[in-house]
Amino acid sequence: MTETPAAAPDRATRIVVVGAGFAGFETARRLLRHQHRSTDQPIRVTLISPDDFMLYTPLLPDVAGGLLDARFVAIPLAESLPGAELIAGRVDSVDLDRHTLRIRNREDAEETVEWDRLVLTPGSVTRLFDIPGLAEHARGLKTATEALYLRDQMLEQLELASREPDPAVARARRTFVVVGASYAGTELTAQLRALADEVARHRGTDPDDVRFVLLDMADRVMPEVGEKLGDRVLEVLRGRGIDVRLGTTIDRLTAESAELSDGTTVETRTVAWAAGVTASPLIQELGLPTEKGRLTVGADLSVPGHPDVFAAGDAAAVPDLTKDDAITPPTAQHAVRQGKVVARNVLASIGVGTRKNYKHNDLGLVVDLGPRFAVANPVGVHLSGYPAKLVTRAYHLLALPRGANRMAVSAAYLGDAVYPRPLVSFGLVSADEASFPRSQGIPAPGAES
């Protein structure tokens, strides 16, 4: 076991947090409370992130659907984490013996950062499979760039379809395929359907001319919400004309079509891939034990054999103490609460307070499915329709960690009840910029490292 180094008595303990997602943001926020008030055990909090904001990813479907501006779901780090040293860059490698990180900034220059305590919260990326054409022709929904691209892509394809003389090509442009019928994929489909309906109302066309196909290899839609709510979601989606195909995925993808595992081919120009996530590629570079691709940690979120290293969030295989032989799922609710615990345990490692194990008390799930409908099961109570919509929107407003963002989202929600969605395509995000390698840093399956 590596010995835990102690900071020199005349300097602050440097705690470096890698990643500014839900877990990293909450960890830094909690540590900064100690940094601001403590003189006996001084610390210096450093946060490393490729972006200068924390992205509230549960609302990305609303961005793609034109309901919210991307700025509303971006929490600026400089304002929200005063006192933290913020470094914009990606971590290329971690030297656990020398206690250093190698960082590459936005201009591709390298920098080395030293640490006394390290918290790894690099988050997750979209899980890709070795499907021909997937990495080249599909787009994800993990970043604001991807959400903006999907919105613009839909509006542009509908515009092109309205001017297309070939009926077959026009139909392909009006066909949108989404893979993944869990939270993100189902919410995305519902929000894009609402945006397409608004386009149809504006132009006086038939909304049924716009076709949506939602695919998933599972035998149920959103199994996480339970059978009763899942069946209700399926009923609502199909009632809106969405072609939901379960037990089905894509076998091959080209720029003009998707060949499906059920033997059919869907002519389309737009495919959104929301079929799950996997830990950040950084985790595999560490050379440490993993479970299901996520870094193995103890119940106190420390890395076995490295008591000065901690991990949390989507990239960590955190034991679920409420279930036997299980790890916590990669959800925002888990990540935020793990951030609180890991901050406490990092401080305990330098002699401040006591450690505790992470144990999750599930508050339930909320899923927004577009106009007039949502599903939620707060504290085990199953809700759908308007009551669930109220709970869902209230939850997101409370969970947003900044007052200005709450006000902006609240105003958008109120406006949505009165005004039509704005049909604006800025065209600022190219297909290349929204690709998996550019937007998320994911190498294509089978690519050489």
N, C-alpha and C positions, 0 to 999 in steps of 0.2 A: 504494500500500500504506500502511495506517495504521501509524504509528510506534508501537513498543511503549513505553509509559511506564514509567519507573522509579519505585519508591517512594522517598519522601524518606528520606535516610540516618538520620533519627531516629525512624522508625516502621517497623513490620512491613509486609511486602507482604500485602495482603488478597487471598486466593484464595477466590472464591465458587464453590461447586458447586451447580448447580441439579438437584435430583432425588436421591432416596435409594433408587433401585433397586439392582440388582447393581453396575452401573458406578459410580454416584455414591457408594454406600456404600464400595466398595473404594478409590476415589480418595481420599475423605476419610480413610479409615483409614491409608492410606499417607502422605498428607501430614501427618497428625497425628504420625506418628513423627518427622518432621523438626521439627515445631513444638515437640515436647517436649524435644528434645535440642540444638537449634541456638541459638547466640547470635550467630554471625557473620552469618547471613542469616535474621533472624527473619521468620516468616510468621504470618498469622492466618487460620485456616480457618473459613469460614462455609458451612453447609449449609442450603439452602432446600428444604423439602418440605411438601406439603399434610398429610402424616401425621407422627406422631412415632415411626414405626417403619419398618424395612425389611421388606417382605413377601417371604417365600420362596415365590414363586408356583408352582414346580413341584409343591408339595404341596397346592395348592388343590383338586384333585379329591378328595384324601383328606378334606379338610374338608367338601366337599359330600356325600361319601359317608358321613359320620358316623364316620369312623375317627379323625380328629384334631380337637382343639379348635382354634379359630382363633388362640388365644393362642400355641399351640405354633409357629406359622409366622410370628409377628410378632417381629422383633428390635428391642428398644427402642433408639432412637438415643442417648438421654442416657447410658445405661449403657455402650453399646458404643463410643461415640465421645467419651470424656472429653476435655475441652479444646476441643471444637468449639463455635462459636457456632451454635445451632440456631434457625432461624426457621420457624415453621409458617405456610405460606401458599402461594398459587399465583402464579407469575410471569406477569403480564399482558403485559409488553413489555420489550424490551431496547434500550437506546440505546447502540449500539456506539461512537459518537463521544464521548459524554459519559461513557462507562464507568459507566452506572447501570442498575439494574433497577427496575421498578415492580411491587410485590408487593401482593396483596390477601389479607388474613388471613381467618380463619373468621368474623369478624363483619363482613366486607365493607369493612373500613377499608383505606386505601391506605398504603403505606410505600415510600420510595425507598432503595435500597441501592447504595453505590458499590463498585467493584471495581478491582483492579489486574490480576488474571488471572481469567478466567472459564472454567469448565468446564461445558458443557451436557450433562447426562445426564438429560433429562426423561422418558426411556423411551418406551413405546408405549401405544396404546389399541386397543381392539377395532376391526377394520376393518369398517365397515358399508357396505352397498350400498343403492341407491335402490329397495328392494323395499317395496311398499305394506304397511304394518303392522309392518315389522320393528322399527323403533326403539321403537314403542309396546308391542309384545306379546312380544318376545323378551328374554332376559336373558343377559348375558355371564359370563365366568369370569376376570376380570382383578383382582378385588378380593376381600377377605375378605367384604365386604358381599354381593356377588353369590353367593359360595360358600355362605354361611349361608342366603341366600334360597332357593337351589335345594334345599338339604337340607330346609328347612322346607316349601317348596312341595310337594315329593314326599310327605313324610309327611302333610301336610294333605290333599292330593288323594286319597291312598290311604284315609285315614280317611273323607273325604266319600263316596268310591266305595262303601265298605262299608255306608253308610246310604242310598244313592241307590236309589229305587224304579224309576227308568227305566233299563233295561239299556244303552241307547245312551249315555246321559250317564255312567253308571258306567264304561263302556268307555273313553270319552274321557278321564275323569279318571285312568284307569289307563294311559294312553298318553303316553309321553314322547319328544319328538323332540330330537335333538342334531344340529346342523349343523357339520361340520368333523371329518374323520377323520384329522387329524394328531395330535400328542402330546396336547394339552389335551382335545380332543373325544373321542378314543378312551379316554383314561384316565378322563374324567368319566363316559362311558357305562358303563365297566366298574365303577366305584365305585358309581354309582347302581343298577346291576343288583344288586350285592352287598347294598346297603341294602334294596332291594325284596325280595330273597330272605329277608333277616332278618325283615322285616315279615310275609312269608308264613309263615315258620316259627313266629313268635310267635302268629299268629292261626289257624294250622292251615288256611290257604287254599292254593290252587294258585299257585305262583310264575309259572306260564306265563300266568296271567290278566293279569299286568303286562307291557305291551308297550313295547319300545324300538325306535325307528327312528333309525338313524345315516346321515346323508346327507353326500355330498361330490361335488363336480364332477370330482375326479380319477378316474382309472381304477384306482387302487390305494389300499389303506389304508396310511397311514404310509409313503409312498415314501422317507422319509429313512433308514429302517432297512434298506433293500435289499429285493430281491424275495423272498428266502428267508424272512426274518423277517416281512416284510409278509404273505406268504401264510399263515404260521403264526398271525399275529394275526387275520387274517380267519377262519380256521378256528375258532379259539377263540371269537371273538365270536359267530359263527353257531351254534356248538355250545351257547352259553348262551341261545339263542333270540332274539338281537338281529337285527333286520331291517336289514341293511347294504345300502344302495342307492348304488352308485357312478355317476358321471356324472349325478347328480341333486341339485337344490337346491330352495329354496323360491321360488315365484313371487309368492305373496301370503299374508299372514298376518293372521288375525283373532283375537279373544279366544277363539274356540272351534274354529278349524280352521287347517290349513296346506295350501295348494294347492301341489302339487309340480310341478316341470318335466317329470315323466314323465306328467303328465295325471291323476294320482290326487289325492285329497284325504284327508288324515289328520285325523280329529276328535281334538283334543287341547286340554288347558288349559295345557300346559307346553312351551315351546320354549327350548332353550339354544343360543346362537350362539357358536361357537368356530372361525369360519372365517378365522383369521389376524389379524394386527395391522398397524397403521400407526403412523408416528411421532407423537409428541405434537403437538397442534394448535399449540403454541408455535413449532415449527420453521417453519411456514408464515408466521408473523408476523414473522420475522426479515428477510425480503426478500433472503435469500442463496441461492446456487445449491443445488439439491437433486438427488438421484438416487433414483428410485423413492419419492419423498416423504420421503427421509431427507437430513439435512444433509451436504453434500459436505465431506469432510475429506481431508487427506493421509495418507500411511502413518504419519506421526508423530502423527496425530490432531489436528493443528492445522487451523484454518479458513483456507483460502487468502485472502490479503489482510488477515488479522487475526491476526497472530502472537501476540497476547495472549489469543486465544480458542481453546479446545479443545472437542472433543465426542467422545463415546463411547457405546457401548451401542446400544439399539434405535433411537434417534433419529438415529444417525450412519451415513452410507454409508462404512464403513471398507473400504478396498481389501483384498481377500484376496490376499496376496502368494504364496499357494500355488497360485493358479489364475489364468488369464489373463482379464482384463476382468471380474472378479467382485467382488462386495462380500460381506462376512461376513454370515451370516444372523443374525436377531435371537434369539439363544439366551443363556441365563444363562452358559454356559461362555465364550462370547466376551466377554460384558459384564464378567465378573469379571477376565479377563486384560487386557482393554483398560483397565480401571480402574487396574491396576498400571502399565501403560505410560504412561497419560496423567499419572499423578501424577509419575512420573519425569521426563517431558518438561516439565511445568509447572515443576518445580524447576530443570531445566536452563535454562529461559528466564530465570531470575533469577540464573543463574551457579552453580548447585549441580549438579555431576555433568554427565553427557553424555546426549544424546538417543539414542533408538533407535526403529526402526520396529516397528510391530505385525505380528507373524507368528505365526499360530496353528498349534499342533500338536494336531490333533484326537485327543481321548482316547476318542471313541466316544459312544454314546447309551445311555440307560437309560429304560425305560418300564414303569411298574407297571400291571398290568391286573387288579387285584383279587385275590381269594383264589387262592392257589396258582399264580399265573402272572404272568410278566413277560417282557420281551425286552430284551436288552442286547447291545451289540457293543463291549466294552472293548478298546481297542487292536486293533480289527479281528477279534476273536474272537467269533463269533456264538453267543449263548446264549439259551435259552428255558426256561420252567418254573421249578423251584425254584432251580437255579444262578443264573439271571438275577434271580430275586427277591432272593436273598442279595446279589448285586452291586448291584442297584438300591437296596436299603435302606441298604446300607453306604455307597454314594456319597452319598445324601442326608444321612446322619448326619455324614459328614465335611465336606460342603459347608455345612451350617448353621453360621453364624459366631458361635455363642454356646453355651457349655456347658450352660446351663440348658435351652435349647431342645432340644439333643441328648438330654438326659436325659428330657425330657417325651415327645419323639417315640419314643425307645427304649422307654419304658414303655408307650406306646400300642401299639407293634408287638408287644411281648410279650403284652399283654392281649388283642390281637386273635387271638392263637394259642390262647387259653384261654377267653375270654369272648365272648358275642355282642356285636355292635355296639349301643351305646345308642340306643334309639328315642326321641329327645328332640326336640321341636319347641318352641322358646321363643317363636316368633312375634314376635321383636323387630325384624325387618327387613321393612318393607312393600314392596309392589311398586314404589311410587314411589321409595323410597330405593335400591332395587336397579336402577333404570332407568339406561340409558347416560348421560344427562346428569347425573344426581345422583351416580352411583357413580364414573364415569370422566371426567366433564366433556366428553362428546362431543356436539356438536350433531347433531340429526337431519339425515339427508340432505336437501338442498334447503332447509334452514332458512336464513333471513337472518342474517348475522353482525351 
